[in-house]
Amino acid sequence: MVTYKDAGVDIDKEDKVIKALISQIKFKRDDYKPNFLGHYAGGIEFGDYYLVLSTDGVGSKMIIAEKAKKFDTVAIDMIAMNVNDAICIGAEPVALVDYLAVGYIDEEIAKQIGEGLNKGAEEANINILGGETATLPDLINGIDLAGTVLAIVKKDAVITGEKIEEGDAIVGLRSSGIHSNGLSLARKVFFDIAKMKLDDKLSYGKTLKEELLTPTKIYVKPVLEMIKKVNVKGLAHITGGSFRKLRRLKSMVYYIDNLPEPLPIFKEIQRLGNVPDEEMFRTFNMGIGFCVIISEKDVKKIIDIAKKYDIDAYIIGRVYNKLEIDGKEYEDCSIIKYNNKHIVLK
């Protein structure tokens, strides 16, 4: 069996590192009050609005791009990872700056990245205001791409999850594939264990390159429409840590017992690497890239809006204050029912 930790990424250790980091940071200004800390994005008061900031990068997916000499889709990934986080508090992304750190680069690579940034910006309906390119041959062995998005939301329109109630439905929006998380584990399985090359075909016909470089779905337009037309109570971008991300919302039990069939890429990773179910659901989105939490009566409206944007959507579960399973009571966690067993994520 292979795990994410075997691939060099220890999620539990990362949690401790983040806590150690933020424990040393103190706020310096009282005139721009910070809000919704610990959520998907942070914001400061600005008149009737909050200005919202979120930052993220592409991660080790850049290694795949370098191997394939294809850099346009990872630029879309970078924008997606940022804007999908910003919309989780009901904010509308408006602008982004990027940071490109390189050990080497040429005009063709830069052109491909620019093409991807332009396409991602169009899908997210944002402007790219500028950024920074740093050539660091003694520090960077390759290329890294990250960015920071600015979003805005009226103070009375913020969605933090505090209004979530027992019995609310969890609607999952289909992902486009692996997105931009878990690539260290995927690379270990495909390249180190299965000894595959990027142009090799997977069991379902796609090449490994096609599958791994499919860009992260950008959910901005459908989710902003959902917010306008439906009383949305909670939003979650399913990225690193998978369905543990729901715990950034209100402290409840998020019981997911009606998942659609995982996408073929995840079945392939699990089969080739003999990866346990628990590890799959701690690492990958498993086919659900975003979750919307609403009252039961609003489910059809959410699913119809998703379909308008060619996104499949499903009721994947419900929310509980507490939940008893096999004589044991659970609270403040995500629970996945899969293959006739329960996977508890805390």
N, C-alpha and C positions, 0 to 999 in steps of 0.2 A: 504494500500500500504506500502511496506517495501523498504527502500533505503539502499545504502552502508553506509550512515551516521548513520542510525539507527543501523547498525551492528558495529559501532565504528570506521569507516574509513571515514574521511572527506577529499576528494581529494582537494578541494579548500584550506583548511587549510594546507594540506601537501605542496601545491605549495608555500604558504607564508613562511612556516617553512624552506623549501629548500632555498628560496631567502635570508632569514635571516642568514642562515648558511653560504652560499657562499659569502655573502657580507663582511664577516670578514676575509676571507682567501686571502692572498697576496702571489704572487710568489716570491721565495727567490733566484732563480738562473737564470742567463741569458745564461748559456752555454748549457742547454738542454731546448730549447724553447718549451713551450706548444702550442698545436694546437687543433682545432675543439672542443673547450670547449662548453658545453651545448648540445653536440650531444649525441649519444648513448654510446660513449666511448671517453676517452681522450688520447692524445698521446704526445710524446716528440720526437724531432728530434734526430736521431742517424745515422749519416752518410747519406747514400742514402735512409734510411728508416725512418719511424716513428715506435717507440715502443708504442704499444697501450695497455691500461689497462682498464678493466671493472670489476666491483664487484657487486655481487647480492646474494641473498639467496632464500630460499624456502618459507619463510613466514608462514602463518598460515596453510598451507598444512601439515606442520609437526604435527599439532594437529590431523589431520585425520590419519596420519601414526601411531601415538602413539595409537590412539583408535583401529586401525586395527592390531597393532603389526606387521606392514609391512613397512620396511624402505628402501628397495632396489630401488623402483621407484622414491622416492623423491631425492635420490642422483643423478639420471639422470636429474631430474628437475633442480637441482642446476647448473649442468654443462650447461644444455640447456639455462637457463636464462642468463648466462654469455657469452657463445660463440655466441648465437644469437644476442646479442647486439654488440659484437665486429665485426661481419661480416657486420654490417650496414654501416661501413665506408670503406668497401672493404678489411678489414684486415683478414689475415689468423690466426686463433688461433693456438698456438703451445704448450702452457703449462699452468698449473693451480695449485694453492695452495688452500687448503680448511681450513675452521675454524669450528670446532665442539665444541659448548658450551653446557654443559650438567649439569643437576642437579643430574642425575643418568645415568648409562649406564652399559651394560654387554657385554660379548663376542659375544653373538648371534646378538645383535643389531649392534655392530661394524662390524661383518661379513657381515650382510645384506647391511649396508651402503657401505662397501668396494666393494661388488659385484656390486652395482649400480654405484659407481664411475668408476669401471673398464669398465662396459658396456657403460656408457656415454662417457668416454674418447675414447673408440673405435669408437663410432658413430661420435664423433667430430674430430677424428684423432689428439688427443693431448696427451702429457705426463703429468702425475700428479707428481710434483716434491717434494711434501711434504705438510706440513700444521701444524696446531696447534689443540690440544684437551685440553679444559679447563673444569675441573670439578668445578662447582660453585653452590653448593646446596643452598646457601643463596641468590643467585641472579636469577638463572634459575630454573623454575619449569617445567622440561621436557627436551626437546632437540631442539637445533637450529643448522642449517647447512647453511653455506655460503661459498663463494669462490671468488677468484680473478683470472682472466684469463689474460695471456700475449699473444698478437697477434702482427703480423708484417705486414707492407704494404709499398711498395715503394712509395716515395714521389709523383711520377707522376701517381700513380694509386689510390689515395684516392678518395672516393665517398662521397661527402657531400650533394648532392642535388642541388648545385649551377647551374648545367647545365640543370635542369628541365625547360621545356618550355610549353607554353600553347598548349593543344591538346595531350600531352603525355598521354599514357595509364597507368592505375594502374592495375597491375595483382596481385590478391590475391592468396596466397598458403594456402591450407586447414590446419586447426589446427587438433590436435589429440583429442581435447576436451577442457576442462576448462583450461588446462595448469596450471600456478602457480599464477594466479591473480584472485581476487574477491572471494577467499575462505571464507573470513569473512562473506560476504553476503550469499554465498551458504550455509554455516553452519547454519546461522540464519534461513534461509528458511527451510532447510531439518530437522534440529534437534529441533529448538525452535518452529517453526510454524507448520510444518507438522508432528513433533514428530516421525520421522523415525529413524531406526537403520541402521547401516552400511550394514547388510546382507539383508535388505529389498530390494525388486525388484522395480525398476522404471517402469513406464507405458510401456516402450518399451523393457523390458526384462532383462536389465543389473541390477546387484546389485548396490546400492549406493557406496559401497566400490570400486568395479571395475571401476566405472565411475570417481569418485573423485581422485583415485590414478593412473589413466592413466597418464604416464609421458609426459611432454612437448616435442613436436616435435623438434628435432635438425635439423636445416636447413643448416648446414655448407657445406656439400658436394655439394648439388644441387646449392646453391647460389654461391659458389666459381666457379663452372663450368659455371654458367650463366655469371659471371663477365669476365671469360676468353674468352667466345665465343660471347658475345653480349655487345653492348654499353649501359651498365646499368647506369642510371642517378640518381636514388635514391633508398634507401633501408630502410624499416621500420619494426621493430619488434613490433608486436601488443600485448602489455602487459598491465600493469596497466594504466588506462586512455583510453584504447582501441584506437580508431582511432584518438584521440587527438595526438597520437604519431607522426602522419604524419607531424605535425606542427614543429617538430624538423628539418625538411628539409627546403627547400626554402619557403619563405613567399608567398604562393599561396592559391588558393581555391582547395581543394581536394574533388571533387564531386563524391560520391559513390552512384550510382543509379542502380547497377546491382548485388547486393549481392546474392549468392546462399542461399538456405534455411538454416536458423540457425540450428546447430546441436541439436539433441534431448535434451541434457542436459540443454541447455539454454531455450528451450521452457518449460521444466519441472520447472526450477527455476522461470521463469516468471509466470507460471500458479499457482504454489503452493504459491508463495509469493505475487502475484498480483503486480509485479514489473513493473513500467512504462517503455515504450520503451526507453525513454531518459536515464533512469538510467541503463538499460541493455547495451546501447551503450557507456556509460561512464565508465563501469566497466569491461565488459567481451569482449573477442575477437570475440564472436558470430560466430565462425567457421572459421575465417581467422586469421592465426597466424603470417603471414609475408606478406609484400607488396613489389613488385618490380615495379619501374617506368621506362618505356622505351618508345622509339618512337613506333608509331603504327605498323610500318613495322617489328618490332622485336618481336611482341607478340607471334607468333606461335613458334618461337625458344624457348622462355621462357617456354611456356606451355609444349613443347616437352621435355625439360630438366627436368621439374618437374615430368612429367609422368615416365621418366626413373627411378626416385627414388620413384615411387609409391605415388606421391603426386598430388592430384587433384589441378588444377589451373584454374583461370577464370579471364577474364577482368571484374573488378568490378566497374570501373569508369574512370574518366579522370581529367586532371588538367587544371585549368583556372587561368588567371591573376585576373579577377573579374567575378562575376556571379550574374545575376539578377534573383530573384525568387519572383513571386507574387508582382512585383513592388518594391522590396527591393534589394539593391545592397550589396553583400557580398565580403569581401576580408580577406586574412590571416585566414583561418579556414578550418575545415573539415565539410562537410555536408553529412549526410546520408539520402537517400530517402528510407523510409520503411513504409509499411502499408499506402501508399498514403499520407504520410506527410513527412516534412523535419525536421531533427534533426540537429541543428547547434552545433558543438563542438569547443570551443575556449580554 
